[in-house]
Amino acid sequence: MLKAESEDKNTVVDILTKSFNENRSFNSIIKQDKYRVNRIRKVFEYYFECCSRYGAVYLSEDKNACAMISFPDQKKVSFWSVLMDVKLLFVLGLKSVKLGFSRAAKIGKVHPDSAFYYLLFIGVNPDFQHQGIGLKLLEELVADSERLKLPVYLETYMERNIILYKKAGFKIYNELDFGFRVFCMKREFN
């Protein structure tokens, strides 16, 4: 696993934009018009910057998969963070941002009060899916969380992904309803 640098931003954003293009959760927030894909890109650009500052962004060795990690206990409100949020507001619009932050607040309520390793996004370039790249990256992320002695938390609405996460030792600990079921999963460190 490689730590993504600023020059990797387009690679990471490309992978996640392609991976999440048909994602029901994303598309329920993003305005559905001819700029939809550009808006998805902008969301991942936003998270690339946030995770680079308050977490980590990783790429698989072959650079066909990536993950964005956040450490919520490290995020601070600053001029920079407010500026980033305002930029996102202009790209997505008030309704989308409000819905996104409302969902994030509901998810935050089921997260622990202590430090944790938050797997915000993991994606594999669709041309390279079903080859074990995503599972390998997930296992490397789990090893990283264990090195840091932090439990890993994530959410998915895609039931087919639950199998992958369970292979890596995750368990469902809660479910949320956003008009579709969202499975909250965690993996404790050993």
C-alpha positions as CSV (number, residue, x, y, z in Angstrom):
1,M,0.0,0.0,0.0
2,L,1.3,3.5,-0.9
3,K,0.5,6.7,0.8
4,A,-1.0,9.0,-1.9
5,E,0.8,12.3,-2.5
6,S,-0.6,15.5,-4.0
7,E,0.5,14.3,-7.4
8,D,-1.7,11.3,-7.0
9,K,-4.9,13.3,-6.4
10,N,-6.2,12.9,-10.0
11,T,-5.6,9.1,-9.9
12,V,-7.5,8.8,-6.6
13,V,-10.3,11.0,-7.7
14,D,-10.6,9.1,-11.0
15,I,-10.8,5.7,-9.3
16,L,-13.4,6.9,-6.8
17,T,-15.5,8.8,-9.3
18,K,-15.7,5.7,-11.5
19,S,-16.3,3.4,-8.5
20,F,-19.1,5.5,-7.1
21,N,-20.6,6.7,-10.4
22,E,-23.6,4.4,-9.9
23,N,-23.6,4.5,-6.1
24,R,-27.2,4.9,-4.9
25,S,-26.2,6.8,-1.7
26,F,-24.1,9.3,-3.7
27,N,-26.7,9.7,-6.4
28,S,-29.4,10.4,-3.8
29,I,-27.5,13.5,-2.7
30,I,-25.9,14.7,-6.0
31,K,-28.2,16.6,-8.4
32,Q,-28.9,14.4,-11.4
33,D,-28.1,16.5,-14.4
34,K,-25.4,16.8,-17.0
35,Y,-22.9,18.0,-14.4
36,R,-23.5,15.0,-12.0
37,V,-20.1,13.3,-12.7
38,N,-18.3,16.6,-12.3
39,R,-20.0,17.1,-8.9
40,I,-19.0,13.6,-7.8
41,R,-15.4,14.4,-8.8
42,K,-15.6,17.6,-6.7
43,V,-16.8,15.7,-3.7
44,F,-13.8,13.4,-3.9
45,E,-11.4,16.3,-4.5
46,Y,-12.9,17.8,-1.3
47,Y,-12.4,14.5,0.7
48,F,-8.9,14.0,-0.8
49,E,-7.9,17.4,0.7
50,C,-9.6,16.7,4.0
51,C,-8.2,13.2,4.4
52,S,-4.7,14.3,3.4
53,R,-4.9,16.8,6.3
54,Y,-6.9,14.9,8.9
55,G,-6.2,11.3,8.0
56,A,-4.6,9.5,5.1
57,V,-5.2,8.6,1.5
58,Y,-3.8,5.3,0.2
59,L,-3.3,3.6,-3.1
60,S,-2.7,0.0,-3.9
61,E,0.7,-0.9,-5.2
62,D,-0.6,-1.0,-8.8
63,K,-2.5,2.3,-8.3
64,N,-5.8,0.7,-9.3
65,A,-7.5,0.9,-5.9
66,C,-7.5,3.6,-3.2
67,A,-8.9,4.4,0.2
68,M,-9.6,7.6,2.1
69,I,-9.1,7.4,5.9
70,S,-10.2,10.0,8.4
71,F,-9.3,10.4,12.1
72,P,-12.4,12.4,13.3
73,D,-10.8,13.2,16.6
74,Q,-8.0,15.1,14.8
75,K,-10.3,17.3,12.6
76,K,-10.3,20.9,13.8
77,V,-12.5,23.8,12.7
78,S,-10.2,26.3,11.0
79,F,-10.3,28.9,8.3
80,W,-9.1,26.2,5.9
81,S,-11.9,23.8,6.8
82,V,-14.6,26.4,6.6
83,L,-13.3,27.5,3.2
84,M,-13.3,23.9,2.0
85,D,-16.9,23.5,3.2
86,V,-18.0,26.8,1.4
87,K,-16.3,25.6,-1.8
88,L,-18.3,22.3,-1.6
89,L,-21.5,24.3,-1.0
90,F,-21.0,26.2,-4.2
91,V,-20.3,23.0,-6.2
92,L,-23.2,20.9,-4.8
93,G,-25.8,23.5,-3.8
94,L,-27.3,24.1,-0.4
95,K,-29.9,21.3,-0.6
96,S,-27.2,18.6,-1.3
97,V,-24.8,19.9,1.2
98,K,-27.5,20.1,3.9
99,L,-28.6,16.5,3.1
100,G,-25.0,15.3,3.1
101,F,-24.1,16.9,6.5
102,S,-27.4,15.7,8.0
103,R,-26.5,12.1,7.0
104,A,-23.0,12.6,8.4
105,A,-24.4,13.8,11.7
106,K,-26.7,10.7,12.0
107,I,-23.7,8.5,11.2
108,G,-21.6,10.4,13.7
109,K,-24.1,9.6,16.4
110,V,-23.4,5.9,16.1
111,H,-19.6,6.3,16.1
112,P,-17.6,6.0,19.3
113,D,-16.5,9.0,21.3
114,S,-13.0,7.7,21.4
115,A,-10.4,7.8,18.6
116,F,-11.0,5.5,15.6
117,Y,-9.8,4.7,12.1
118,Y,-12.6,5.8,9.8
119,L,-12.7,4.2,6.3
120,L,-14.6,6.8,4.5
121,F,-14.1,5.4,1.0
122,I,-12.5,2.5,-0.7
123,G,-12.7,1.9,-4.4
124,V,-11.2,-0.1,-7.2
125,N,-11.0,1.0,-10.8
126,P,-13.9,-0.9,-12.4
127,D,-11.6,-2.3,-15.1
128,F,-9.7,-4.1,-12.3
129,Q,-12.5,-5.2,-10.0
130,H,-13.0,-8.8,-8.9
131,Q,-9.2,-9.5,-8.9
132,G,-8.6,-9.3,-5.2
133,I,-7.1,-5.8,-5.3
134,G,-9.8,-4.3,-3.0
135,L,-9.5,-7.1,-0.4
136,K,-5.8,-6.8,-0.4
137,L,-6.0,-3.0,0.2
138,L,-8.6,-3.6,2.9
139,E,-6.4,-6.1,4.7
140,E,-3.5,-3.6,4.5
141,L,-5.7,-0.9,6.0
142,V,-6.7,-3.3,8.8
143,A,-3.0,-3.9,9.5
144,D,-2.4,-0.2,9.6
145,S,-5.2,0.3,12.1
146,E,-3.8,-2.4,14.3
147,R,-0.4,-0.8,14.2
148,L,-2.1,2.4,15.4
149,K,-4.2,0.3,17.9
150,L,-7.5,1.8,16.6
151,P,-10.7,0.1,15.7
152,V,-11.9,0.6,12.1
153,Y,-15.4,1.9,11.3
154,L,-17.2,2.2,7.9
155,E,-20.6,2.3,6.4
156,T,-22.0,0.6,3.3
157,Y,-25.5,0.2,1.8
158,M,-24.3,-2.4,-0.7
159,E,-25.1,-5.8,0.8
160,R,-22.7,-7.5,-1.6
161,N,-19.8,-5.5,0.0
162,I,-20.7,-6.9,3.4
163,I,-19.2,-10.2,2.4
164,L,-15.9,-8.5,1.6
165,Y,-15.8,-6.6,4.9
166,K,-16.7,-9.7,6.9
167,K,-13.7,-11.6,5.3
168,A,-11.6,-8.8,6.8
169,G,-13.1,-9.3,10.2
170,F,-15.8,-6.6,10.2
171,K,-19.1,-7.0,12.0
172,I,-22.4,-5.1,11.5
173,Y,-23.1,-3.1,14.7
174,N,-25.9,-0.9,13.6
175,E,-28.2,-0.1,10.7
176,L,-29.5,3.3,9.6
177,D,-32.4,4.3,7.3
178,F,-31.8,6.9,4.6
179,G,-34.6,5.7,2.4
180,F,-32.3,2.6,2.0
181,R,-30.5,0.6,4.6
182,V,-27.0,1.6,5.6
183,F,-25.0,-1.0,7.4
184,C,-22.6,0.4,10.0
185,M,-19.6,-1.9,10.4
186,K,-16.6,-2.1,12.7
187,R,-13.5,-4.1,13.3
188,E,-11.8,-4.1,16.6
189,F,-8.0,-4.3,16.7
190,N,-6.5,-7.5,18.1
